[in-house]
Amino acid sequence: MGRSWDFYDEIAEIYDSQYEEPYWKLYHSVTEKLIERALKKHVKEKEGMNVLDLGGGTGYWMEFYNYYGYNVYLVEPSEKMADISRMKAEVLKEENDLNIEIVRGIAESIPYGEEKFDIVNAQGDVLSYCMNIDEAMAEIKRTLKKGGLLIASVDNLYAFFNDAVCTGETERYYEIKKERVSEIGDSEHSGIKFKTRLFDCEYVEKIAIQHGFEVIEICGKIVFGPYEENAIVKKFEEIEKIEIENCEKKEFLGKSEHIHFILKKI
């Protein structure tokens, strides 16, 4: 069994191209809207504020936060993914004078001092892939300012239940139910498999309480589907609006592929 960053080292060159599909464009756009909504509601000022982009990959969210006026500190365990982020950062630095810093590191050992960040952004299921969730949460809390936000996405337990049962893999269902983890990968592009930690709403609430956070928001992404690609292309804005209108409803959230949540450091 490999580590997540070994897998991402192998697919780094094709990583961005995988997200050009209409479904992933919808996923990212919904995520952006949810983050924008949270920033407007919970963050009063942006000038001089610092974002830790944890497991920042090839820099998608680095570009997003930089556009909105934040200093961005990207921590990524895959050297090849970080190299792509560095190339993008050079372009951004020519366009504005905001700080962008990219370093190699893992969630369990964040290479920055205490209470440096106003926001920790952990998209791309970083907390599902990290080796030790309690150590990662402790580090996030350590480096966040009081009142700072953790904005994250994780793999949804019930989506993996659904996949196992609907494909007749009942043994895998019972294994997932017992361990709350699953083996994932992309056999077309890499022989490396690694484990993902699976979340439900109750588990999000549990780790929040354990580590001194208040739950601000829990949503599902994407709550409808499976989508026909042409439907997304033709009615993108309307579908996005419908997704956002329903993403916090528990009857829809349970079937989503990912859980999006925002926690506030108490």
C-alpha positions as CSV (number, residue, x, y, z in Angstrom):
1,M,0.0,0.0,0.0
2,G,1.5,3.3,-1.1
3,R,1.2,6.8,0.3
4,S,-1.1,9.4,-1.3
5,W,1.8,11.6,-2.4
6,D,3.6,8.7,-4.1
7,F,0.5,8.3,-6.2
8,Y,0.3,12.1,-7.0
9,D,4.0,12.1,-7.9
10,E,3.1,9.6,-10.7
11,I,0.1,11.5,-12.1
12,A,1.2,15.1,-11.5
13,E,1.7,15.8,-15.2
14,I,-1.9,14.8,-16.1
15,Y,-3.6,15.9,-12.9
16,D,-5.0,19.2,-14.1
17,S,-6.3,17.7,-17.3
18,Q,-8.4,15.2,-15.4
19,Y,-10.5,18.0,-14.0
20,E,-11.5,19.4,-17.4
21,E,-14.6,17.2,-17.5
22,P,-18.0,19.0,-17.0
23,Y,-18.7,17.2,-13.7
24,W,-15.4,18.4,-12.1
25,K,-15.9,21.9,-13.5
26,L,-19.3,21.9,-11.7
27,Y,-17.7,20.5,-8.5
28,H,-15.1,23.2,-8.4
29,S,-17.5,25.9,-9.2
30,V,-19.9,24.8,-6.5
31,T,-16.9,24.7,-4.1
32,E,-15.8,28.2,-5.1
33,K,-19.4,29.6,-4.5
34,L,-19.5,27.9,-1.0
35,I,-16.1,29.4,-0.1
36,E,-17.1,32.8,-1.4
37,R,-20.3,32.7,0.7
38,A,-18.3,31.7,3.8
39,L,-15.7,34.5,3.3
40,K,-18.4,37.1,2.9
41,K,-20.2,35.9,6.0
42,H,-17.3,35.1,8.3
43,V,-14.3,37.1,7.2
44,K,-14.5,40.9,7.7
45,E,-11.1,41.9,6.1
46,K,-8.8,40.3,3.5
47,E,-5.9,42.7,3.4
48,G,-2.8,41.1,5.0
49,M,-4.6,37.9,5.8
50,N,-2.9,34.5,5.4
51,V,-4.2,31.3,3.9
52,L,-2.6,27.9,4.4
53,D,-3.4,25.8,1.4
54,L,-2.8,22.4,2.9
55,G,-2.1,19.7,0.4
56,G,-2.4,22.4,-2.2
57,G,-1.5,20.1,-5.2
58,T,-1.0,21.9,-8.4
59,G,-2.2,25.3,-7.1
60,Y,-5.9,25.5,-8.1
61,W,-6.8,27.0,-4.7
62,M,-3.6,29.0,-4.4
63,E,-4.8,30.9,-7.5
64,F,-8.3,31.2,-6.1
65,Y,-7.3,32.8,-2.8
66,N,-4.6,34.9,-4.4
67,Y,-7.2,36.3,-6.7
68,Y,-9.3,37.3,-3.7
69,G,-6.3,39.2,-2.1
70,Y,-4.9,36.7,0.4
71,N,-1.3,35.8,1.0
72,V,-1.0,32.0,0.3
73,Y,1.3,29.5,1.9
74,L,1.0,26.2,0.1
75,V,2.1,23.0,1.7
76,E,2.3,19.9,-0.5
77,P,3.9,16.4,0.1
78,S,4.2,15.6,-3.6
79,E,7.3,17.3,-5.0
80,K,6.1,17.0,-8.6
81,M,2.7,18.5,-7.7
82,A,4.5,21.3,-5.8
83,D,6.8,22.0,-8.8
84,I,3.7,22.7,-11.0
85,S,2.4,25.1,-8.3
86,R,5.7,26.9,-8.3
87,M,5.4,27.5,-12.0
88,K,1.9,28.9,-11.6
89,A,3.1,31.0,-8.6
90,E,5.8,32.7,-10.7
91,V,3.1,34.0,-13.1
92,L,0.9,35.2,-10.2
93,K,3.9,37.0,-8.6
94,E,4.3,39.0,-11.8
95,E,0.7,40.2,-11.6
96,N,0.5,41.3,-7.9
97,D,2.7,41.9,-4.9
98,L,0.9,39.4,-2.6
99,N,3.0,36.7,-0.9
100,I,3.0,33.2,-2.2
101,E,5.2,30.5,-0.6
102,I,5.3,26.9,-1.6
103,V,7.0,24.2,0.6
104,R,7.0,20.5,0.9
105,G,5.3,19.1,4.0
106,I,2.5,17.0,5.4
107,A,-0.6,17.8,7.5
108,E,0.8,16.1,10.5
109,S,3.8,18.4,10.6
110,I,3.0,21.8,9.2
111,P,6.3,23.8,8.8
112,Y,4.9,27.1,10.2
113,G,4.6,28.7,13.6
114,E,1.6,29.0,15.9
115,E,-1.4,31.1,15.0
116,K,0.0,32.3,11.7
117,F,-3.1,31.6,9.5
118,D,-6.6,33.1,9.2
119,I,-7.8,30.3,7.0
120,V,-6.6,26.7,6.5
121,N,-7.9,25.4,3.2
122,A,-7.8,21.6,2.9
123,Q,-9.5,20.8,-0.4
124,G,-9.0,17.6,-2.5
125,D,-9.7,15.3,0.5
126,V,-6.5,16.1,2.4
127,L,-8.0,15.0,5.7
128,S,-9.2,11.8,4.1
129,Y,-5.7,11.0,2.8
130,C,-3.5,12.1,5.8
131,M,-1.8,9.4,7.8
132,N,-3.1,10.5,11.2
133,I,-6.2,12.6,11.5
134,D,-5.7,13.6,15.1
135,E,-2.2,14.8,14.5
136,A,-3.3,16.7,11.4
137,M,-6.2,18.4,13.3
138,A,-3.8,19.3,16.1
139,E,-1.4,20.9,13.7
140,I,-4.3,22.8,11.9
141,K,-5.5,24.1,15.3
142,R,-1.9,25.1,16.3
143,T,-1.3,27.1,13.2
144,L,-4.8,28.8,13.0
145,K,-5.5,32.0,14.7
146,K,-8.3,32.0,17.3
147,G,-11.5,32.4,15.3
148,G,-9.8,31.2,12.2
149,L,-11.5,28.9,9.7
150,L,-10.8,25.4,8.5
151,I,-12.4,24.9,5.1
152,A,-12.2,21.3,3.9
153,S,-13.6,18.6,1.7
154,V,-13.4,14.8,2.5
155,D,-14.6,11.6,1.0
156,N,-18.2,10.6,2.0
157,L,-18.7,7.3,3.8
158,Y,-22.1,6.7,2.3
159,A,-20.9,7.2,-1.3
160,F,-18.5,4.3,-0.8
161,F,-21.2,2.2,0.9
162,N,-23.4,2.8,-2.2
163,D,-20.7,1.9,-4.7
164,A,-19.9,-1.3,-2.9
165,V,-23.5,-2.5,-2.5
166,C,-24.6,-1.5,-6.0
167,T,-21.7,-3.4,-7.6
168,G,-22.5,-6.5,-5.5
169,E,-19.2,-6.1,-3.5
170,T,-20.9,-6.9,-0.2
171,E,-17.6,-8.0,1.5
172,R,-16.1,-4.6,0.7
173,Y,-19.2,-3.0,2.2
174,Y,-18.6,-4.8,5.5
175,E,-14.9,-4.0,5.5
176,I,-15.7,-0.3,4.9
177,K,-18.3,-0.3,7.7
178,K,-15.8,-1.8,10.1
179,E,-12.7,0.2,9.2
180,R,-14.2,3.4,7.7
181,V,-11.4,3.4,5.1
182,S,-11.2,2.3,1.5
183,E,-8.4,1.6,-1.0
184,I,-8.4,4.0,-3.9
185,G,-6.2,4.8,-6.9
186,D,-6.3,5.1,-10.7
187,S,-5.1,1.9,-12.4
188,E,-5.1,3.6,-15.8
189,H,-2.3,6.0,-14.8
190,S,-0.6,4.5,-11.7
191,G,-0.1,1.1,-10.0
192,I,-0.1,2.8,-6.6
193,K,-3.0,2.3,-4.3
194,F,-3.5,4.2,-1.0
195,K,-6.1,4.5,1.7
196,T,-8.8,7.2,2.1
197,R,-10.5,7.9,5.4
198,L,-14.3,8.1,5.1
199,F,-16.4,10.7,6.8
200,D,-20.1,11.2,7.6
201,C,-21.6,14.3,9.3
202,E,-21.4,12.8,12.7
203,Y,-17.7,12.1,12.4
204,V,-17.1,15.7,11.2
205,E,-18.9,16.9,14.3
206,K,-16.9,14.5,16.5
207,I,-13.5,15.7,15.4
208,A,-14.5,19.3,15.6
209,I,-15.5,18.9,19.3
210,Q,-12.4,16.8,20.1
211,H,-10.0,19.4,18.7
212,G,-11.6,22.6,19.8
213,F,-13.6,23.8,16.8
214,E,-17.1,25.0,16.2
215,V,-19.0,23.6,13.2
216,I,-20.1,26.5,11.0
217,E,-21.3,24.6,7.9
218,I,-21.6,21.0,6.5
219,C,-22.6,20.5,2.9
220,G,-22.6,17.8,0.2
221,K,-20.8,18.0,-3.1
222,I,-22.3,17.0,-5.6
223,V,-25.7,16.0,-4.2
224,F,-27.5,15.2,-7.5
225,G,-26.4,12.8,-10.2
226,P,-25.1,10.9,-12.0
227,Y,-25.2,13.7,-14.5
228,E,-25.2,13.6,-18.3
229,E,-22.3,15.7,-19.4
230,N,-24.5,17.5,-22.0
231,A,-26.9,18.5,-19.3
232,I,-24.2,20.2,-17.3
233,V,-22.8,22.0,-20.3
234,K,-26.2,23.3,-21.5
235,K,-27.6,24.3,-18.1
236,F,-24.4,24.9,-16.0
237,E,-25.5,28.0,-14.1
238,E,-29.0,26.6,-13.3
239,I,-27.7,23.2,-12.2
240,E,-25.0,24.9,-10.0
241,K,-27.7,27.1,-8.4
242,I,-29.9,24.0,-7.7
243,E,-26.9,22.2,-6.2
244,I,-26.1,25.0,-3.8
245,E,-29.8,25.4,-2.8
246,N,-29.9,21.7,-1.7
247,C,-26.3,21.0,-0.6
248,E,-27.1,21.5,3.1
249,K,-30.2,19.3,3.2
250,K,-29.4,16.1,5.0
251,E,-31.7,14.0,2.7
252,F,-29.4,15.0,-0.2
253,L,-26.1,15.4,1.6
254,G,-25.9,11.7,2.5
255,K,-25.7,10.6,-1.2
256,S,-23.0,13.1,-2.2
257,E,-19.6,12.0,-3.2
258,H,-17.8,14.5,-0.9
259,I,-18.5,16.4,2.3
260,H,-17.6,20.0,2.5
261,F,-17.3,21.6,5.9
262,I,-16.2,24.7,7.6
263,L,-15.0,24.7,11.2
264,K,-14.1,27.7,13.4
265,K,-11.3,27.6,16.0
266,I,-12.7,28.4,19.4
